[in-house]
Amino acid sequence: MRIAVLPGDGIGPEIVAQAVKVLEALNLNMQLDHAPIGGAGYEAAGDPLPAETLALAKQADAVLLGAVGDWKYDSLPRDMRPERGLLRIRKELNLFANLRPALLYPELASASTLKPEVVSGLDIMIVRELTGDIYFGQPRGISTLANGEREGINTMRYSESEIRRIAHIAFSIAMKRNKKVCSVDKANVLETTELWRQVMIEVAKEYPQVELSHMYVDNAAMQLIRQPKQFDVMVTGNIFGDILSDEASMLTGSIGMLPSASLDANNKGMYEPSHGSAPDIANQDIANPLATILSAAMMLRYTFADESNADRIENAVKKALAQGYRTADIFTDGCRKVKCSEMGDAVVAAL
Ligand code: NAD
């Protein structure tokens, strides 16, 4: 197993170190190669995605990533900003399918800002298309019009084949779950998503056991808060998925709990927490490493087809939570507040 480890910026190195600790405790035959990305890449090689980092990621079977970004890079030209490194590596590795499970651990029901009865038992899989949509569409940019006024442009664009392949991923996952797919779009206003809906309906015919429903994104944002347990698999485009999966993270107590997998057509994947680099809490050893540790479990499951060790990690996380260990973001009275590295130790001990 060749794994490229890209810690990135902010809390990235702290949380990735915990996931590496957990992986190493499994004593698997793994080769872990570290490389910089994001702001760290810019500092090391003048590029948020240095050529050597990209080459390493391409050669590896899987990539374990922390997070990128820091406010200190906000004044750099857009192409040099940390987030561009992330968008580029997703595109270069053709990681078009982003899986974000939103699962509520019973112990954390009171950490959610929603009532426990609304969120307990929650288990949603958000499937987000990751390499198309308004984040990549051309033309884009800020220009100055003839009258001297500035204008910003981005382009929402999806080809039929891009929609089809993410639809297949969503339906295949639903087949292994509760066989329900809710496709989220804005087909009443945006032609791009009108096509999205048509293609979803076409692909659904190949999965007669799966129930397909459609929801406008504004309603989906509301339903996720009102009655989140109505969802099994939710499939949507890049920008809607970005926003809805962050919203879903709060159902689970904290964004620090939410792992993600981004896969290509051959199950090569990049695994990272759904949150960002949290510069506000970096270098204090207080971040929650569980999303990154759970991302490592997804790596074992999806890229290496190692269900048993993936289950072991997930059960160890459950056990550490049941034992009362909590980082600051999920802390509630009566629990044991621990630092980032101590949470990593607790998971290793539970293993
Ligand atoms: P963020 O996700 O970094 O932080 C949002 C809030 O959640 C902050 O209060 C932070 O302290 C908290 N938080 C995040 N992860 C946490 C964890 N593991 N444990 C405890 N608390 C946690 O989003 P932001 O503040 O909007 O962005 C900060 C930087 O991260 C920006 O530069 C942004 O571009 C970047 N970013 C990167 C990614 C990524 O690498 N995938 C995703 C989103 C944002």
Residues whose N, C-alpha, C, O or C-beta is under 5 A from the ligand:
A	BS01	NAD	G66 A67 V68 G69 D70 W71 E83 G256 P273 S274 H275 G276 S277 A278 P279 D280 I281 A287 N288 D329
